[in-house]
Amino acid sequence: MSQSCIIESCCSTLGILCHCCDKTFCPDHLDEHYESINEQLKPLVEEINLLNDQIMNKTKMKLIGNCLDKLNQWRNESYKTINHFYEKKCQELEEYYMKHTENQQIEINEIEPKLNKLIHEQNTTEEDIKLLKSTIDILKQQIKELHQISYHINIRSFELNENCLSIEQIQTNEIDFTVLLSPFKTIDCSNYSRLICSNGENMLLMHKNSELHLFNKE
């Protein structure tokens, strides 16, 4: 046998059981009942979205933001150290190269204008050609000898292990003022040099000399 609607003012004889609350409603009032339930859920959706935002952004920065900053700073400083050392060794190699080739480069730079001058003036003698050939042969031999020289660089692997960086959890007793409720009552303390504003089992809040002091049990 069908039960009537739980709403006393309702005259409908058709009753439908709500499986959420085990109460009977007519079709119209059942729709209103479901709408009422949905209205209660909407604030919960907003709260869970807010919590999701906190856990994804604010909580992340609160928990690991400082560590990420330090880690980025360590990485940047490490890059600078490596780049500085790299540039220093590159400069050393350039100096080694210049040390072995400087004389030959000077000789080549002196021969080039001499050749151009002889070609332009068209008065080259056999002695000039012999001298130039001899100089070039000497340069060839010197460069050939240079090619027998090589440098080897010994590079040790950059050692990094888990002991270089460690992460540890630290428990802090900071008060999160962002979660405080709105003021319930305001007291004018301008005429009091010392006033106990609030106390609890472990905390005491005292106004003294225009300042608020919070004391814990310890």
C-alpha positions as CSV (number, residue, x, y, z in Angstrom):
1,M,0.0,0.0,0.0
2,S,1.4,3.4,-1.0
3,Q,2.1,5.9,1.7
4,S,1.1,9.5,1.5
5,C,3.5,12.4,1.1
6,I,5.3,13.3,4.4
7,I,4.5,17.0,3.8
8,E,1.4,17.6,6.0
9,S,-0.1,20.2,3.8
10,C,0.2,18.0,0.7
11,C,-3.1,16.3,-0.4
12,S,-1.5,13.9,-2.9
13,T,-2.2,10.3,-2.3
14,L,0.7,9.1,-4.4
15,G,3.8,8.6,-2.4
16,I,7.4,7.8,-3.6
17,L,10.0,6.6,-1.2
18,C,13.3,8.5,-1.1
19,H,16.1,5.9,-0.7
20,C,18.4,8.6,0.7
21,C,16.3,9.4,3.8
22,D,13.6,6.6,3.8
23,K,10.9,9.3,3.7
24,T,7.9,9.3,1.3
25,F,7.1,12.3,-1.0
26,C,4.7,13.0,-3.7
27,P,6.4,13.6,-7.2
28,D,6.4,17.4,-6.8
29,H,7.7,17.4,-3.3
30,L,10.2,14.7,-4.2
31,D,11.7,17.0,-6.8
32,E,11.9,19.7,-4.2
33,H,13.5,17.3,-1.8
34,Y,16.1,16.3,-4.3
35,E,16.8,20.0,-5.1
36,S,17.2,20.7,-1.4
37,I,19.8,17.9,-1.2
38,N,21.6,19.3,-4.2
39,E,21.6,22.7,-2.6
40,Q,23.4,21.2,0.4
41,L,25.9,19.6,-1.9
42,K,26.8,22.8,-3.8
43,P,28.7,24.4,-0.8
44,L,30.6,21.1,-0.4
45,V,31.7,21.3,-4.0
46,E,33.0,24.8,-3.4
47,E,34.8,23.7,-0.3
48,I,36.4,20.7,-2.0
49,N,37.5,23.0,-4.9
50,L,39.0,25.4,-2.3
51,L,40.8,22.6,-0.6
52,N,42.1,21.3,-3.9
53,D,43.4,24.8,-4.7
54,Q,45.1,24.9,-1.3
55,I,46.7,21.4,-1.6
56,M,47.9,22.1,-5.1
57,N,49.2,25.6,-4.7
58,K,49.3,27.1,-1.2
59,T,50.1,23.9,0.6
60,K,52.7,23.0,-2.0
61,M,54.6,26.3,-1.5
62,K,54.2,26.0,2.2
63,L,55.7,22.5,2.4
64,I,58.4,22.5,-0.2
65,G,58.5,26.1,-1.7
66,N,61.6,27.1,0.4
67,C,63.4,23.8,-0.5
68,L,62.7,24.3,-4.2
69,D,64.2,27.8,-4.0
70,K,67.3,26.5,-2.3
71,L,67.6,23.6,-4.8
72,N,67.3,26.0,-7.7
73,Q,69.9,28.3,-6.1
74,W,72.2,25.3,-5.7
75,R,71.7,24.3,-9.3
76,N,72.5,27.8,-10.6
77,E,75.6,28.1,-8.4
78,S,76.8,24.7,-9.6
79,Y,76.3,25.7,-13.2
80,K,78.3,28.9,-12.6
81,T,81.1,26.9,-11.0
82,I,81.2,24.4,-13.8
83,N,81.1,27.1,-16.5
84,H,83.9,29.0,-14.8
85,F,86.1,25.9,-14.6
86,Y,85.2,25.0,-18.2
87,E,86.2,28.5,-19.5
88,K,89.4,28.4,-17.5
89,K,90.5,25.1,-19.1
90,C,89.5,26.3,-22.5
91,Q,91.8,29.3,-22.0
92,E,94.6,27.0,-21.0
93,L,94.2,25.0,-24.1
94,E,94.2,28.1,-26.3
95,E,97.4,29.2,-24.6
96,Y,99.0,25.8,-25.3
97,Y,98.1,26.2,-29.0
98,M,99.5,29.7,-29.2
99,K,102.7,28.6,-27.5
100,H,103.4,26.0,-30.2
101,T,102.2,27.9,-33.3
102,E,103.1,31.6,-32.5
103,N,106.4,31.6,-34.3
104,Q,105.0,29.9,-37.4
105,Q,102.1,32.2,-37.6
106,I,104.4,35.2,-37.4
107,E,106.6,33.8,-40.2
108,I,103.5,33.2,-42.4
109,N,102.2,36.7,-41.7
110,E,105.6,38.1,-42.8
111,I,105.9,36.0,-46.0
112,E,102.4,36.9,-47.4
113,P,103.1,40.6,-47.9
114,K,106.5,39.8,-49.4
115,L,105.0,37.6,-52.0
116,N,102.3,40.1,-52.9
117,K,105.0,42.8,-53.2
118,L,107.2,40.7,-55.5
119,I,104.2,39.8,-57.7
120,H,103.1,43.4,-58.0
121,E,106.6,44.8,-58.7
122,Q,107.5,42.0,-61.1
123,N,111.2,42.1,-60.3
124,T,111.7,38.8,-58.5
125,T,115.1,37.3,-58.6
126,E,116.1,33.6,-58.5
127,E,117.6,34.3,-55.1
128,D,114.2,35.6,-53.8
129,I,112.5,32.5,-55.0
130,K,115.1,30.2,-53.4
131,L,114.8,32.0,-50.1
132,L,111.0,31.9,-50.1
133,K,111.0,28.2,-51.0
134,S,113.5,27.5,-48.3
135,T,111.4,29.4,-45.7
136,I,108.2,27.5,-46.8
137,D,109.9,24.2,-46.6
138,I,111.1,25.0,-43.1
139,L,107.5,26.0,-42.1
140,K,106.2,22.8,-43.6
141,Q,108.6,20.7,-41.5
142,Q,107.7,22.7,-38.4
143,I,104.0,22.2,-38.9
144,K,104.5,18.5,-39.6
145,E,106.3,18.2,-36.3
146,L,103.5,20.1,-34.6
147,H,101.1,17.5,-35.9
148,Q,103.0,14.9,-34.0
149,I,102.2,16.6,-30.8
150,S,98.8,16.2,-29.1
151,Y,97.3,17.0,-25.7
152,H,95.2,14.7,-23.7
153,I,92.8,15.9,-21.1
154,N,91.9,13.8,-18.1
155,I,88.3,14.3,-16.9
156,R,87.0,12.6,-13.8
157,S,83.4,11.9,-13.7
158,F,81.4,14.5,-11.9
159,E,80.5,12.7,-8.7
160,L,77.0,13.2,-7.3
161,N,75.3,11.0,-4.9
162,E,72.3,11.1,-2.5
163,N,74.5,12.3,0.3
164,C,75.1,15.6,-1.5
165,L,71.5,16.6,-1.0
166,S,69.3,15.4,1.7
167,I,65.6,16.1,2.5
168,E,64.3,16.0,6.0
169,Q,61.0,16.8,7.6
170,I,60.9,19.5,10.3
171,Q,57.8,20.0,12.5
172,T,57.1,23.6,13.2
173,N,54.6,25.1,15.7
174,E,53.7,28.2,13.6
175,I,50.3,29.7,14.0
176,D,48.4,29.9,10.7
177,F,46.6,33.3,11.0
178,T,44.8,32.8,7.7
179,V,42.5,30.3,9.3
180,L,41.4,32.5,12.2
181,L,37.7,33.3,12.4
182,S,36.2,36.8,12.2
183,P,36.4,38.8,15.5
184,F,33.6,37.9,17.9
185,K,34.1,41.0,20.1
186,T,36.4,44.0,20.2
187,I,37.7,45.4,23.5
188,D,39.2,48.8,23.9
189,C,42.4,48.3,25.9
190,S,43.8,51.8,25.6
191,N,43.1,52.4,29.3
192,Y,44.7,49.2,30.6
193,S,48.4,48.6,30.9
194,R,47.8,44.8,31.3
195,L,44.8,42.7,30.5
196,I,44.2,39.0,30.0
197,C,42.2,38.8,26.8
198,S,41.8,35.0,26.6
199,N,43.2,31.8,28.0
200,G,42.9,28.1,27.5
201,E,44.4,24.9,28.6
202,N,47.7,25.5,27.0
203,M,47.7,29.1,25.8
204,L,47.3,32.6,27.3
205,L,46.7,35.8,25.3
206,M,47.6,39.0,27.2
207,H,47.5,42.6,26.2
208,K,50.5,44.6,27.7
209,N,51.7,48.0,26.7
210,S,49.8,48.2,23.4
211,E,51.1,44.8,22.4
212,L,49.6,41.3,22.4
213,H,51.6,38.5,23.9
214,L,50.8,34.8,23.4
215,F,52.2,32.4,25.9
216,N,52.1,28.7,25.8
217,K,52.1,26.2,28.7
218,E,55.9,25.7,28.4
